[in-house]
Amino acid sequence: MFSDIESALAAISKRTSTNTFALKLFAQLMEDLGNPQYQLNCLHIAGTNGKGSTANYLRSVLETAGYKTGLFTSPHLINHNDRLRINNIPISDEELLNYINRTIPYWQKYSLTMFEIDTLVAIWHFLDHKVDWAVFEVGLGGRLDATNVVFGKVCVITNIGFDHMEYLGDTLGKIAFEKAGIIKSGSVVFTGVNDEESLSVISRVCADRECPLSVVNSDISSTLDGWKQSYMYKGLNVEVKSVAKYQILNSALAIEALCYMRDSGWITLSDELLLTGIKEAKWLGRFEVVSEVPLVIVDGAHNEHGIKALVESLSTLPRPLVTIFSALKDKETDKMLRMLVDVSNEVIVCEFDFYRAQKAEVLGKGFDVSIIPDFLEAYQEGLLRSEGGTLLITGSLYFISMVRACIISK
């Protein structure tokens, strides 16, 4: 038993990997516990990118409409408690400690990883607080992810791109199959996937499990107004507090799912509350303006697909545009960096203290970039070089978490 939250988190953080990517033992644990997760009304969100943002739009609208809503996401941006929220309030240290201590008897028998412990804690926490709806963001993939012990009445697959290919496969079809693994008989499915290979896989899974599928058109035009944008959808004038173009599809996916829930009588929701919930939703670390003077933006674009979506939103930013970039070893960093070099006036690569982080020299090799390993030094240099323009900091979500803490503390 742990007596303080710091030692508890230190212990579970060491339980981060297993020899195989599988769900069998964790599913067995949940069955041995009586499958308490089936008592929850769940929304399950998968996809290569946009999972957290879409989950957050869903959470925001449901809360605005008066529903007690649990949200489970990962990784955290500020502290571990952020992963488990009810009505957007992170779990307290005391509760988190108590729940972690409750999981200890199962660690060895079921070879629990940190993410599986987090998932179990989220389920208990949401049940104890009697949430009306629980929104679960997939950690990795879908079919074999720990969150796949829940039954998603609503399943959302945001998009499909190349990421975690050592686990999910080396084609879009294989990756789509893993993401579609969250779909269960009785689910209702929404997706923003538009490539033929991925969509055919998702459609086939939905047909096999007799689940209705709605495909949201990703070609939605929007209008910029300062640091927000608006668009027309389903006859509604929707406003999002972000200039990132990728948030249009994420919010539209949430709207489609919420309108279905309303039309099915699962929730009571006026158009006014729907629009308010979308407008007020804010997701830290995603095209987040952490300073306006000087202009500093952080964005957790942590894979090729994410960088491509980020790049589409940079044309309106003041120049010069200087980008600071750092990423994990297992990402296709050459492709990511090439896109950033093409759209930036200058790029600085750095590194951060994490066992999976790539070295700055390796990241920058072969590119016309500045290599400054220390982030604080890179940040100061970036501020100087971007004077009068924009400093963009992007890459791994673990990196962005560290970045925000450094910048905001200053």
N, C-alpha and C positions, 0 to 999 in steps of 0.2 A: 504494500500500500504506500502511496506517495502522500507526503504531508503538505506539499506545496506544488503549485501549478508549473513552476519552472522546471523542477526535476521530472515531473510527469511528462511534459512536452519534450524534454531532452531525451527521455527514454523511448517514447514512441517515434521520435524523429529518426532514430537509428533503425527502425523497422520499416525500411523504405523499399526493399527489393526482395524478390524471391527468384528461384532458378527458373520458374515457369510462370507465364502469364495465364492465369486460370481463375475460375470462379468456384470450382467444385467444393473446396473446403469451407469457404465463407458461406456459400449457399447451404451447406450441411449445418453450419452453426445456426443460421437463421431458422432452418427447419427444426433443429433441436430446441430452439427457443420458442417454437410455436408460430413462426412466421408473423411476428407482430407488425411487420411493415405493411401487411395487407389491410390493416385497419386504417391506413392513411389514404386520403384522396390525393393522388400524386400526378404531377406534370413532370415528364422526363425529357431532358433536352440533350441531344447529341449533335455532333458536327465537328468539322476541322477547326473552324473559327466562329466566333459570334455566339457561342453557347452561353457564356456568362451574361452578355448584354441582353440577349433574348430572354433568359431566365429573369433578369432584373426588370425588364419591361413587364413581364407577366406578374411578378411580385408586386411591383408598384401599383398596377391597375387593381389587382385583387385587394390590396390593402386600402386603396382609395375608395373602393366600393364597400369597405367595412368588414372584409374577411380577414381573420387571423391567418397569416401566411408564413410558413417556414421556407427558408431558402438555404440550400446546401450547395456551395461552390468551392472550387479549388483552382490553383493554390491561393493562399491568402495574400493580401497586399499590405496590410498594416501589422496584424498579428494573427495568431492561429485561430483565435475566437471568431474572426470575421467569416470563417468557413460555415459557421452555423448561426443563422439569424432567424429571429421571429419578429415580424413587422419591422424589419431592417435593423433590429437591435442585436448586436452580437451576444452570444452566450456569455454569462459571467464566469470569472475565474473559478468561483466556488462550485458552480454547477458543472463546469467542464472537468474540474478535478474529480468530483464525485463520480461522474460518468466514466472517466478513464479508469478510476479504481475499480468500478464494476466490471470492466472488460478484462482485467488482469487474469482471472481464472481461465480465460479462453485463449490467451496468447500462444501458449506452446501447443496445445492440442490441435488448434486450427491454424497454426502458423500465421497469425494475423499480422498484416502490414499496417503501417500508419494510416493509410487511406481506408482500409477496411475498418479499423478502429474508429476513425472519424465518421464513416458511414453508419456504423452501429450506434454511435453516440447521437448522431443526427436523428435517427429513427426514434430512439428512446426520448430524446429531448422534445421532438415534435409531438409524440404521443402524450407525454406527461403534461404538456401545455395545451393539449387538445386543439391543435391548429385545424382550421377549416380546409386548407389546401397546403400541400408540401411540394415545393419545386426543387427537383434534383438535377443538377448539372453533371453529366457524365465526366469522369476523370480522364479516361483514355479508351478510345474505341467505342464500345457499347455492349457487344455480345458477352464479353468476358469481364466487363468492368464491375467493380463491387456494387455500384448503384443499381445494377441490373437485377438485384433481388427484389426491387420494388415493381409494382404494376402501375404503369403509366396510363391512366385513363386518356390523357392527352400526351402524344409523343411528337416532338419537334426535331427534325434533322435540318440544321441550318444550311450546311454546305458540305461539299466533299473536296478535299485537296490532299496533296502528298505530305504526310507527316506520320511519324512513328511507324515507318514502313517495316522496320524489323519485327514489329508485333502485328501490324494490320495488313501487310501485303504490299506488293509493288505495283499494283494497278488500281485505278480508280474504282473498278468493279469490285475488287477484293476489299478495298477499304470501305466502300459503300455497304457491302455485306456485313462487315463488323459493326458499322454504325446502326444499320437496320436491325441489329440483334436486340435492340430495346423494344421493338414492336412485338406485342403479344396479342393473341386473340381477344377481342373486346376493346382494343385501343383505337383511338382516332388519331390519324397521322397528318402532319403538316410539314412541308419542306420547301426550302428555297433552292434546292438543287436543280440545276438546269442542263448539265451535260448529259448527253444521251446514255452513256455507259453507266453512270451512277444511278440515274433516274430509273433505268430499266430494272436494275437490281432492286431498288426500293419498291418499285411498282409490283414486282414479282412477289416479294416478301409480303406486301400488303394483300395481294390477291390470295396467296397461300393461307394467310391467317384471317381472311375475310374482314379486313380492316379498311374503312374508307380513307382515301388519300386525297389531300388538297395540295396542289402545287402553286406556290405564290410566284407571280411574275417578278423577276428581279429587275426588270427594266422600268423603274419608276422615276420620273423626273421630279426634281425638288428645286426649291428656291432658297437661296442663302439670304440671311438677314443678321448681320453681325456674327455672333457666335452661336447662332441657332439656324435651323432650316425647317422648311415646311413642305408638305406635299399633299395631294388629294388622293384619298383611298377610300373605297366603298362609300363614296359620297361625303366623306368627312375631311375637313381641313386639319391635317395632323401636324403638330409641331414637336420637334425633338430638340433638346438642348445639346446639340453637337453639330459640328460642321463636317464630321466624318461621313462620307457617302455610304459606307457599309452599314451605318446605323439605320438607314432607310429600310433595307430589307429585314434587318433584325426586328425593328419595331412593327413592320407590316406582318411578319410571321406571328408576332405576339397578338396583334389585332385580329388576325384570322382565327387563331385558336380561341381567343376570348369571345369573339362573336359567335363561334360555334357553341361554346359553353353556355352563352346567354340564350341562344336559340333553342338549345336542348333543355333549358330549364334548370341547368346545374347552378347557375348564378343569376343574381339580379344586377343588371348593369346598365346605366343610362349612357347615351353617347357622351354627355358632358363629363361624367366620371371617367369614362374610357379615355377621352382626350386629355383630361387633367392628369391621369395616372401616367400616360405616355410622356407628357410634357415635363412632369416633375421627376421622372426617373433619371438618376445620375449614376454612372458606373465609373468608379475611379480607375485610373490607369489606362483608359481607352480614349485616345485623342483628348486627353485632359490638359486644359490650360492651367498649369500650376503657377504661372506668373504672366501678367500682361505687359509689364514694363520692368525688365526686358521680357520679350515674348518667349516663353519656354513651354513647350508641349511635350508630354510623355505619352507613349503609346506602346502597349504590350503586344506588338506584332512579332510573334515568336516563331514563325515559320514562313515558307515561301508564299503560301496562299495569303497569309496575314499581311506580309509586306506589300504584296500586289494590291490588296484592298486599301492599305494605307496610302500608297503612292497616288491612288486615284483621287485623294482628298487634299493633295498638297499644292495644287496649282494656284489657289487663291491666297496663300500665305505670303506675307511680306518677305522680300529678299534683302540681303543674301540668306539662303537657307543652309544652315550648318547642321549636320546630323551626327550624333554620337550613337554608336552601335556596339552592342555586346550580345553574345548568344551562347547557347549550350553546344557541347561537342557533337551531339547526335543530330544536329540540324544541317540542312543543305545551305550552309552559310555563304558559299560562293554565289549561289543564285540570288540570295537575299541581298548581299552586299552589292552585287552588280546593279540591281534595280535602284538601290539607294544612291549609288555613285552617279547614275544616269540623271537623277532628278535633283541632286543637291549641288550647291556651289562648292561645298567641302564636306568630307566625311572624316570623322575621328573614330578610331576603334579603341576600345579599352577592355578591361576585364573586371570580374568581381569575385568575391570570396564564396565559392560554392563548388562542391566536389565535381559537378558535371559541367562547370563553366569552361569555355574555350579560352586559350591564351590569346592575348591581343596580337602577338607576332604571327600566330597561325591564322587568325582571322584575316589580317591585313595583307598576308603574303600574296604578291602578284597584283595588288591593286594600288592605284594612285590615291592613297589615303594617309592620314597621319596616325601613327601608332603611339598612343600614350596610355600605357597600362593602368595607371592610377586614375580612378574615376574622378576624384576631386580635382586633380590637375587637368584632366580632359575637360571637365565642366568649366573651369575658369578660362581655359583656352577657347572653349566653344563660345562662351559669353563674349569674349573679345572679338572673335572672328565674325560673329553674327550680329554685331552692333547695328541697330536700326532695322534688323530683319527678324529672323526666326531661328531659335535653337530647338531642334527636334531631338528627343532622346528616345530610342526605341530598341527593341530586342526582347530577350527573355523576360517573362513575367517575374521571375526571381530577381533579375537585374532591376526591373522597374520598381519593384517593392523597395529595394535598397536605395534607388535613386530618389524616390518620393520622400523617404525618411530623411535623407541628407539635405535635399533642397528645402523642404518645409521647415526643418529644424533651423535652417539659416534665415 
